[in-house]
Amino acid sequence: MEFQHSLLDDISRSLKSTHETVSVAESVTSGYLQFSFSQMKDASEFFKGGITAYTLEEKVNLLNVNKEEAEKCDCVSQEIAEKMALQVTKSFNTDWGIAITGYATPVPESEFKIFAYFSFVYKNEVILSKKLELHHKTEALAAQVYYTEFILGCFKGELNQLLILK
């Protein structure tokens, strides 16, 4: 838990120092990313909010995901994650958008694998997209926590690179 607090503090400091904002679109993490941002010091200065869109219909309606594309992949692909991240930055008018879609349990649609795709958008451009794969026996909550902490760690790295460039 100490690692988590340090990570959250670092992200908060970085966003405040750059005067930038972030929003989140998530599915598989069921709001855990939004919860994590809400726990950061002075979160209201940089975290504008998020959308938890768990179903295909909500991803289409709220995040402008292409229905036919989403149906082909059960809403789980790099392209879907990127579209979600782009749309959430537009919806909340933020500098940064973070999105994740995937599986926390092995199901037939995932070929009984546990994986997710996440994307970061910065100033309306996709700057990072990755696939995370977990062991098929990972418990659902452990998968959601792992996805969230991994994404926050990557986000801290992206913020650090930005600070170096400024």
C-alpha positions in Angstrom: 0.0 0.0 0.0 2.9 2.4 0.7 4.0 2.0 -3.0 0.5 2.9 -4.0 0.5 6.1 -1.9 3.9 7.2 -3.2 2.8 6.5 -6.8 -0.4 8.5 -6.3 1.5 11.4 -4.7 4.0 11.5 -7.6 1.2 11.6 -10.2 -0.6 14.3 -8.3 2.6 16.4 -8.1 3.4 16.0 -11.7 -0.1 16.9 -13.0 -0.3 19.9 -10.7 3.2 21.2 -11.7 2.3 20.9 -15.4 -1.2 22.4 -14.9 -2.6 19.5 -16.9 -5.8 17.5 -16.6 -6.8 13.9 -17.0 -9.9 11.8 -17.5 -10.5 8.1 -17.6 -12.6 5.6 -19.6 -12.6 2.1 -18.2 -14.4 -1.1 -18.5 -12.5 -4.1 -17.0 -11.3 -2.1 -14.0 -14.9 -1.1 -13.1 -14.0 2.4 -11.8 -10.9 1.5 -9.9 -8.8 3.9 -12.0 -11.2 6.7 -11.3 -11.2 5.8 -7.6 -7.4 5.9 -7.6 -7.3 9.3 -9.1 -9.9 10.5 -6.6 -7.6 9.5 -3.8 -4.8 11.8 -5.0 -4.0 15.0 -3.1 -5.9 17.9 -4.6 -7.5 15.6 -7.2 -10.1 18.2 -8.2 -7.3 20.4 -9.6 -6.4 17.9 -12.4 -8.9 14.9 -12.4 -12.0 15.9 -14.3 -13.8 12.5 -14.1 -14.4 9.4 -16.0 -16.7 6.9 -17.5 -17.1 3.3 -16.6 -18.7 1.7 -19.8 -19.0 -2.0 -19.1 -21.2 -3.0 -22.0 -20.8 -2.7 -25.8 -23.9 -0.5 -25.9 -22.5 2.0 -23.4 -19.1 2.0 -25.2 -20.9 2.9 -28.4 -23.2 5.4 -26.8 -20.9 7.1 -24.4 -17.5 6.7 -26.0 -18.3 6.7 -29.7 -16.9 3.3 -30.3 -17.7 1.7 -33.7 -20.4 -0.9 -33.1 -19.4 -3.3 -35.8 -15.7 -3.1 -34.8 -16.7 -3.7 -31.2 -18.9 -6.7 -32.0 -16.0 -8.4 -33.9 -13.7 -8.3 -30.8 -16.1 -8.3 -27.9 -15.0 -4.6 -27.3 -11.5 -5.7 -26.4 -8.7 -4.5 -28.7 -6.0 -1.9 -29.0 -8.2 0.1 -31.4 -11.1 0.1 -28.9 -8.9 1.2 -26.1 -7.5 4.0 -28.2 -10.9 5.2 -29.3 -12.1 5.2 -25.7 -9.1 7.3 -24.6 -9.5 9.8 -27.4 -13.2 10.2 -26.8 -12.9 10.6 -23.0 -10.4 13.5 -23.5 -13.0 15.1 -25.8 -15.9 14.5 -23.5 -14.1 16.0 -20.4 -11.9 18.4 -22.3 -8.6 17.1 -20.7 -5.0 17.1 -21.7 -4.7 13.4 -20.9 -7.0 10.5 -21.5 -6.5 7.0 -20.1 -8.6 4.0 -21.2 -8.7 0.3 -20.5 -10.8 -2.6 -21.8 -10.3 -6.3 -21.3 -11.0 -9.4 -19.2 -10.6 -10.0 -15.5 -11.8 -13.6 -15.7 -11.2 -16.3 -18.3 -14.3 -16.6 -20.5 -15.0 -18.2 -23.9 -14.8 -14.8 -25.7 -11.2 -14.3 -24.4 -10.3 -17.9 -25.3 -10.1 -18.4 -21.5 -7.3 -15.9 -21.1 -7.0 -12.9 -18.9 -5.8 -9.8 -20.7 -6.5 -6.1 -21.3 -5.5 -3.3 -23.6 -4.9 0.2 -22.4 -4.1 3.5 -24.1 -2.9 6.9 -23.2 -3.9 10.0 -25.2 -2.0 13.3 -24.8 -3.3 16.4 -26.4 -5.6 14.4 -28.7 -2.8 12.0 -29.9 -2.4 8.4 -28.9 1.1 8.2 -27.3 1.0 4.7 -25.7 -1.0 1.5 -26.2 -0.2 -1.8 -24.7 -1.6 -5.3 -24.0 -1.3 -6.7 -20.6 -1.6 -10.5 -20.1 -2.1 -12.3 -16.8 -2.1 -15.9 -15.8 -5.4 -17.6 -16.5 -5.8 -18.5 -12.8 -5.5 -14.9 -11.6 -8.5 -13.9 -9.4 -10.7 -11.1 -10.9 -10.0 -8.6 -8.1 -6.3 -9.2 -8.3 -6.4 -8.7 -12.1 -8.3 -5.4 -11.7 -5.8 -4.1 -9.1 -2.8 -5.2 -11.2 -4.2 -3.5 -14.3 -4.8 -0.3 -12.4 -1.4 -0.2 -10.6 0.4 -1.1 -13.9 -1.4 1.7 -15.8 -0.7 4.2 -13.0 3.0 3.2 -13.0 3.2 3.7 -16.8 1.3 7.0 -16.5 3.9 8.2 -14.0 6.6 7.3 -16.5 4.9 9.3 -19.2 4.5 12.3 -16.9 8.2 12.1 -16.0 9.2 12.1 -19.6 7.0 15.1 -20.2 8.6 17.0 -17.3 12.1 16.2 -18.7 11.1 17.7 -22.1 9.6 20.9 -20.6 
